[in-house]
Amino acid sequence: MRSALLIFDLDGTLFQAESVTVPAVQDTFLDAGLEVPRTELILDFIGSPMSELALWVQSVCGDRDADELMRLIDAKEMALAKSIGQLFPKVIDVLESLHRDYEALAICANGEPEYAGTIIDSQGICHFFDVVRCRVNEQDNKPAMVAEIIGNLGLNEGVVTGDRREDVEAAKRNSFRAMGAGYGYGSEDELKDADAVAHAASEIPDLIAQVLDS
């Protein structure tokens, strides 16, 4: 077993968030009599703090109660996560392999604790992770949360895997390797500074071994 820490983003890296976030937003807008947003627009918010989605909802909801719309979106997301939510293909196999071969695994997510906990529990992956760190206030950010995880686990070698620019930045600022989840929701440009980019979850174990040895 290698003494290294592997930190994963959740939405767009392990979990196919479009399966719950897109219908939650679209159905809520439809029920409220608002113009239903395009799928591509909603995907841009996946992996970002929920406050960014909330600000956008506020900007387009007219005389509707934006806070109530967000509560409805959150509730629909939770329900869909439990009923139809899915991990990306081969994620369970990947986590089983990495859990066996490396000292510690962690999740670092911009989602709120209740959302992340619902995903992790409903998908049966909680036992793979030593730490789950979620965004709990506006001051939290990925680089700081990753630093906290590293400090708590005391491992100075590792890889941060995620599909957004902030995941790459979190790795670099903490002297970890950066693995891009190229199958997620971030653009190619967001991952241009990653040490490697996986185009399917199944590629992650081999690429992690390569970047740690490089």
Summary of the structure (lengths in Angstrom):
residues: 214
radius of gyration: 17.1
end to end distance: 18.1
largest distance: 57.3
contacts: 714
relative contact order: 0.18
helix: 51%
strand: 16%
